[in-house]
Amino acid sequence: MRFAIGDTTVDVIVDDDNFTSPLPEFFPGYDPQVIEAHRDVLEPVFVDRGLARFAIQSFVLRTGGRTLLIDCCIGEHKDIPEIPAWHQRRTSSFLEQLRRADVDPAEIDLVFCTHLHVDHVGWNTRQDNGRWTPTFPNARYLFGRRELADWMAQHDAGKALPIHARALEQSVIPIVEAGRADLVDDGYEPGRGLRLVPLPGHTGGQMGLVVEQARHRAIFCGDAIHNPLQIFQHGLSTSSCVDPKLAAETRTKILAEAADSGRLVVPAHFRGPRCAHIHAHSGGYAPVFDTNA
Ligand SMILES: [Zn+2]
């Protein structure tokens, strides 16, 4: 699937298009009446029979002669016993989808991980003779300085949950050790009309990528929004957010700015059209599924 933000083309590379989680587990504060009121939009693509539905996907941006990959999904051969469908996966269509989008892994210039959760770093590395090596051999990998520092402090203190610790060991630390990582801060500009912005709350150091090229605008906002349900109920954070209140503030700010500026919102895990414009109305927001930025 491909869409455009002005001159920038965006290819969507889907690693898992049907990851599901029971609504009360994933969204402990969800309001069944909101789902009832917006059943026509939410069901069955985003919510179905008590389950929230997600895609795990990457976005390949071609802009200004450079190729940028946003988020790195699950990967193959990774130890993720907490999620059996992702544990020691031997085959996926990820690299084949890249090829079909006419993207050679060696041609990726930049990889940007919005944050360092297991479903955003997997394809950073691949197995090569028992070692984790960069999947994109010529890319610089952009990691948020604060995000990496937070996780490494937890890891080194033995306080990171095993699923997070293994993600670092299999998919992040090998990139740092290979000398391929660039630690970046809010405001960093990875290209013309591209800027990293802070999106704290889901993790402490999550960042998004804002695209502003002439009158075309978009924000790749990682896990600040997981599901369109959180556009209708914008205070709704997930059970995996480190600071649910801050995550809700960040989300509300994204929605307000998008409604105001016409920015296309591109969260990491939307199925269906993968992105949305935001319409503001009396005290709330609604998605408008039109992919033209
Ligand atoms: Zn995620």
Residues whose N, C-alpha, C, O or C-beta is under 5 A from the ligand:
A	BS01	ZN	D119 D223
